[in-house]
Amino acid sequence: MVMKKKGRKPSVPTVGAAQFKAQCLELMDRVRETGVEYIVTKHGRPVAKLVPYTSSDRRPVFGSMKGTVLKYERPFDPLDGEWDVNLD
């Protein structure tokens, strides 16, 4: 049996660790289908939170340019023409 947390804030259902262990797959299906969140408790104290997974469509910054340079044969050769660091 899942108990509801009472208080002024919207209630988040809580479930004991032993009950969570017995009903884990069912609770995971419910989270996926309805988006409801659960707080898992052990001896009445919160220890974990089961929330729906949301995929991030953002690309990571590191590695985002991988494969963009098609060919560069001699990267250590000097640049053609004049180049000045202090050029305005």
PyRosetta script that sets phi, psi and omega in degrees:
from pyrosetta import init, pose_from_sequence

init()
pose = pose_from_sequence("MVMKKKGRKPSVPTVGAAQFKAQCLELMDRVRETGVEYIVTKHGRPVAKLVPYTSSDRRPVFGSMKGTVLKYERPFDPLDGEWDVNLD")
pose.set_psi(1, 131.4)
pose.set_omega(1, 179.5)
pose.set_phi(2, -93.5)
pose.set_psi(2, 130.6)
pose.set_omega(2, -178.8)
pose.set_phi(3, -100.3)
pose.set_psi(3, 151.0)
pose.set_omega(3, 177.3)
pose.set_phi(4, -101.2)
pose.set_psi(4, 140.6)
pose.set_omega(4, 178.3)
pose.set_phi(5, -82.1)
pose.set_psi(5, 130.7)
pose.set_omega(5, -178.1)
pose.set_phi(6, -101.1)
pose.set_psi(6, 145.5)
pose.set_omega(6, 179.1)
pose.set_phi(7, 165.1)
pose.set_psi(7, -171.2)
pose.set_omega(7, -179.0)
pose.set_phi(8, -77.1)
pose.set_psi(8, -32.6)
pose.set_omega(8, 179.6)
pose.set_phi(9, -74.8)
pose.set_psi(9, 160.0)
pose.set_omega(9, 174.7)
pose.set_phi(10, -57.1)
pose.set_psi(10, 136.6)
pose.set_omega(10, -173.5)
pose.set_phi(11, -74.8)
pose.set_psi(11, 141.5)
pose.set_omega(11, 174.4)
pose.set_phi(12, -112.9)
pose.set_psi(12, 125.2)
pose.set_omega(12, -179.3)
pose.set_phi(13, -60.7)
pose.set_psi(13, 139.5)
pose.set_omega(13, 176.3)
pose.set_phi(14, -115.0)
pose.set_psi(14, 151.8)
pose.set_omega(14, 179.4)
pose.set_phi(15, -142.7)
pose.set_psi(15, 137.1)
pose.set_omega(15, 178.7)
pose.set_phi(16, -69.8)
pose.set_psi(16, 155.4)
pose.set_omega(16, -176.4)
pose.set_phi(17, -60.1)
pose.set_psi(17, -41.9)
pose.set_omega(17, -179.9)
pose.set_phi(18, -64.6)
pose.set_psi(18, -42.2)
pose.set_omega(18, 178.2)
pose.set_phi(19, -67.4)
pose.set_psi(19, -39.9)
pose.set_omega(19, 177.7)
pose.set_phi(20, -60.3)
pose.set_psi(20, -42.1)
pose.set_omega(20, 179.5)
pose.set_phi(21, -60.7)
pose.set_psi(21, -40.4)
pose.set_omega(21, -178.3)
pose.set_phi(22, -73.5)
pose.set_psi(22, -31.3)
pose.set_omega(22, -174.1)
pose.set_phi(23, -117.3)
pose.set_psi(23, 21.0)
pose.set_omega(23, -173.0)
pose.set_phi(24, -54.0)
pose.set_psi(24, -51.9)
pose.set_omega(24, -176.7)
pose.set_phi(25, -64.1)
pose.set_psi(25, -39.3)
pose.set_omega(25, 177.7)
pose.set_phi(26, -64.0)
pose.set_psi(26, -44.0)
pose.set_omega(26, 179.1)
pose.set_phi(27, -65.2)
pose.set_psi(27, -38.8)
pose.set_omega(27, 178.4)
pose.set_phi(28, -64.4)
pose.set_psi(28, -39.8)
pose.set_omega(28, 176.6)
pose.set_phi(29, -63.2)
pose.set_psi(29, -41.4)
pose.set_omega(29, -179.8)
pose.set_phi(30, -64.3)
pose.set_psi(30, -40.0)
pose.set_omega(30, 178.1)
pose.set_phi(31, -63.4)
pose.set_psi(31, -44.4)
pose.set_omega(31, -179.7)
pose.set_phi(32, -63.9)
pose.set_psi(32, -41.7)
pose.set_omega(32, -175.1)
pose.set_phi(33, -77.8)
pose.set_psi(33, -38.8)
pose.set_omega(33, -172.9)
pose.set_phi(34, -109.4)
pose.set_psi(34, -19.3)
pose.set_omega(34, -178.3)
pose.set_phi(35, 82.8)
pose.set_psi(35, 5.6)
pose.set_omega(35, 179.7)
pose.set_phi(36, -69.4)
pose.set_psi(36, 147.7)
pose.set_omega(36, 178.3)
pose.set_phi(37, -106.9)
pose.set_psi(37, 151.6)
pose.set_omega(37, 177.6)
pose.set_phi(38, -129.8)
pose.set_psi(38, 143.6)
pose.set_omega(38, 171.7)
pose.set_phi(39, -106.2)
pose.set_psi(39, 124.7)
pose.set_omega(39, 179.7)
pose.set_phi(40, -93.5)
pose.set_psi(40, 129.6)
pose.set_omega(40, -177.6)
pose.set_phi(41, -116.0)
pose.set_psi(41, 153.8)
pose.set_omega(41, 174.0)
pose.set_phi(42, -132.3)
pose.set_psi(42, 118.7)
pose.set_omega(42, -175.3)
pose.set_phi(43, 56.9)
pose.set_psi(43, 37.4)
pose.set_omega(43, 176.6)
pose.set_phi(44, 81.9)
pose.set_psi(44, -2.7)
pose.set_omega(44, -179.8)
pose.set_phi(45, -107.5)
pose.set_psi(45, 135.2)
pose.set_omega(45, 179.7)
pose.set_phi(46, -63.9)
pose.set_psi(46, 134.3)
pose.set_omega(46, 178.4)
pose.set_phi(47, -126.6)
pose.set_psi(47, -20.5)
pose.set_omega(47, -178.2)
pose.set_phi(48, -155.9)
pose.set_psi(48, 162.2)
pose.set_omega(48, 178.6)
pose.set_phi(49, -133.4)
pose.set_psi(49, 127.1)
pose.set_omega(49, 177.9)
pose.set_phi(50, -98.8)
pose.set_psi(50, 115.3)
pose.set_omega(50, -176.5)
pose.set_phi(51, -127.9)
pose.set_psi(51, 157.6)
pose.set_omega(51, 177.5)
pose.set_phi(52, -68.0)
pose.set_psi(52, 145.6)
pose.set_omega(52, 178.4)
pose.set_phi(53, -83.0)
pose.set_psi(53, 133.6)
pose.set_omega(53, 174.3)
pose.set_phi(54, -123.2)
pose.set_psi(54, 126.3)
pose.set_omega(54, -178.9)
pose.set_phi(55, -79.3)
pose.set_psi(55, 144.8)
pose.set_omega(55, 179.3)
pose.set_phi(56, -95.0)
pose.set_psi(56, 125.3)
pose.set_omega(56, 178.1)
pose.set_phi(57, -86.2)
pose.set_psi(57, -4.4)
pose.set_omega(57, 179.5)
pose.set_phi(58, -74.7)
pose.set_psi(58, 137.5)
pose.set_omega(58, 175.4)
pose.set_phi(59, -84.8)
pose.set_psi(59, 144.2)
pose.set_omega(59, 177.4)
pose.set_phi(60, -66.8)
pose.set_psi(60, 148.6)
pose.set_omega(60, -179.6)
pose.set_phi(61, -68.8)
pose.set_psi(61, -47.6)
pose.set_omega(61, -179.0)
pose.set_phi(62, -74.2)
pose.set_psi(62, 125.9)
pose.set_omega(62, -180.0)
pose.set_phi(63, 90.0)
pose.set_psi(63, 0.2)
pose.set_omega(63, -177.3)
pose.set_phi(64, -70.1)
pose.set_psi(64, -20.5)
pose.set_omega(64, -179.9)
pose.set_phi(65, -98.0)
pose.set_psi(65, 4.8)
pose.set_omega(65, -178.1)
pose.set_phi(66, -58.9)
pose.set_psi(66, 130.3)
pose.set_omega(66, 178.1)
pose.set_phi(67, 83.8)
pose.set_psi(67, 5.3)
pose.set_omega(67, -178.0)
pose.set_phi(68, -85.5)
pose.set_psi(68, -23.2)
pose.set_omega(68, 175.8)
pose.set_phi(69, -89.9)
pose.set_psi(69, 114.8)
pose.set_omega(69, -174.8)
pose.set_phi(70, -78.7)
pose.set_psi(70, -41.9)
pose.set_omega(70, -178.3)
pose.set_phi(71, -159.8)
pose.set_psi(71, 131.5)
pose.set_omega(71, 175.4)
pose.set_phi(72, -149.2)
pose.set_psi(72, 101.1)
pose.set_omega(72, -169.4)
pose.set_phi(73, -74.3)
pose.set_psi(73, -39.9)
pose.set_omega(73, -174.4)
pose.set_phi(74, -129.9)
pose.set_psi(74, 81.2)
pose.set_omega(74, -174.3)
pose.set_phi(75, -70.1)
pose.set_psi(75, -17.5)
pose.set_omega(75, -176.4)
pose.set_phi(76, -99.8)
pose.set_psi(76, 1.2)
pose.set_omega(76, 176.5)
pose.set_phi(77, -72.5)
pose.set_psi(77, 151.8)
pose.set_omega(77, 178.3)
pose.set_phi(78, -65.7)
pose.set_psi(78, 155.1)
pose.set_omega(78, 178.4)
pose.set_phi(79, -71.2)
pose.set_psi(79, 148.6)
pose.set_omega(79, 175.9)
pose.set_phi(80, -72.7)
pose.set_psi(80, 139.8)
pose.set_omega(80, 176.8)
pose.set_phi(81, 81.5)
pose.set_psi(81, -177.1)
pose.set_omega(81, -178.7)
pose.set_phi(82, -82.2)
pose.set_psi(82, 142.3)
pose.set_omega(82, 176.1)
pose.set_phi(83, -142.1)
pose.set_psi(83, 125.8)
pose.set_omega(83, -177.1)
pose.set_phi(84, -125.1)
pose.set_psi(84, 129.9)
pose.set_omega(84, 179.4)
pose.set_phi(85, -63.3)
pose.set_psi(85, -36.9)
pose.set_omega(85, -176.8)
pose.set_phi(86, -89.9)
pose.set_psi(86, 14.4)
pose.set_omega(86, -179.9)
pose.set_phi(87, -66.3)
pose.set_psi(87, 127.9)
pose.set_omega(87, -179.1)
pose.set_phi(88, -91.6)
pose.dump_pdb("model.pdb")
